Amino acid sequence: MLVCRTRRAAGHPGEASQVRQGRAALDPRVLKVSRGVNAYAEGSALVELGQTRVIATVSLDPKVPHHMRGKKEGWLMAEYLMLPRATQDRQNRERNMQNGRRHEIQRLLGRSFRSVVDLKPFRNQTLVIDCDVLQADGGTRITSLLAGYTALFDLADRLVKRGTLSEWPLTHELGAVSVGYVDGELLVDLDYSEDARASADLNVVATAAGLILEAQGGAEEAPIAPDAYMALLKAGIEAAGELSRRLHAQL
């Protein structure tokens, strides 16, 4: 799927990096992962990618949507929310479901997570993944993907160790990253200042083995040549794999 975005990433927590804080063009930001940060959720995680921070929880709901009734597997859905002071200026708390950007991100999250989870062991249950952005400095949907996957890992680890599940339900190791052309240079893992200046960008979701789950994005100013687009995609696949390896090293 190719979607051309018309809205830049929301907000930044103070001074955005103009020099990538010393990292090279193809290097992702520092990744920090914490599991089990919520005492009540069946699975939870806090993930920090640079200065973007997202908390994710997984809840097991003992029912499935109407379209899944009678089938021999469960369902998974995701919700995404930007908290009021996640950005430099306070945004009003979202109190309705009419936010188009929010819907777009939730669909991306849901599709990606369903692609890496075997839902057959969760028959007649819905896994609800809530991703809340605590602080935004670009890449909030990418960080939400990493946080949601980590929360799923936390859930799976608990259920297998408890004996509730006999087999590991995660079928692939998920990674995700943003890539874009900024001032003519291909950059990986854009912060807010870079994302705001990008002439083209992609959000790439891939497995650690290099299989593509989704590539979302496109040109911002003028059409992009196929070879330039493919260079973005290739860099995104490689960087998503690197972030997946960094994530699993901290689990």
Steps between C-alpha positions, in 0.01 A plus 500: 500500500624847411350795682607860445474683830386858521570559866840505663581314820367664812710712728838473667620520861704818490802536274494253211830360382646681199817287485356154581682508836815364339343192336564410138239536227401131512515455879176480702467692825578343836236239592403429861256222587329422832255212550231453762452869576128464578405290802149421372534436126558148368797641307664842501806695389657844490712569193714806440637575153711811539270742680179336380345293779203264475338278760307197373275252676335178386163404646320168447130561436292179536299560182556563130343738247189385313695409184719258698222313680497128432857498367774293659730787592509830683532857382740788553432872491711805581428849627731801482484823697717810524488638855440877537860596590672249278590799283653841563157664503207337678253324272141450606428154632340283232143433608350360178592257223503750212877557484611380154870478590419295808288258293778464243757416767269258681440309176876484440560370852222242482606362162865480602437326831255250348771409247738380774264333750338156473148573624380138506604449867284804592170356381199711608733769637607839369848635561462876544826693464492858630789725392519837676757758392655661808744719307534560125813587305413336168431133432208456740338224293838326464562514875142380557569198279813417699324557833193298403715211379699507825176494700388199292833330577442573870152345479626192314787447743267517799239264352756240388680502835166475678398202286197678356654469152691191393668659198657839429235708313726761336583382150747772395728754667361841409704810425399845371667826402446823310720598207502810283684745277594812693687775312575240233651244739351163590455485878383220727274549807392863458453722801243782491725761340605257225148373437375856461757565223479166317420512128396133513473250781388148583404310812631147447380204706699182444610184671849444634549262206430779251140415403280804440182545702419849377652807332297812563583844362617670183587836347430823688603764245548345155477151348778264599691283251459122534870444577493766773187341648663156494808643674272625780334162527832311507643728769179464699506120489861492620444755778177329615698178536766681700241648737339156539837356602560786746152449645542126553840553658319687780216252557 
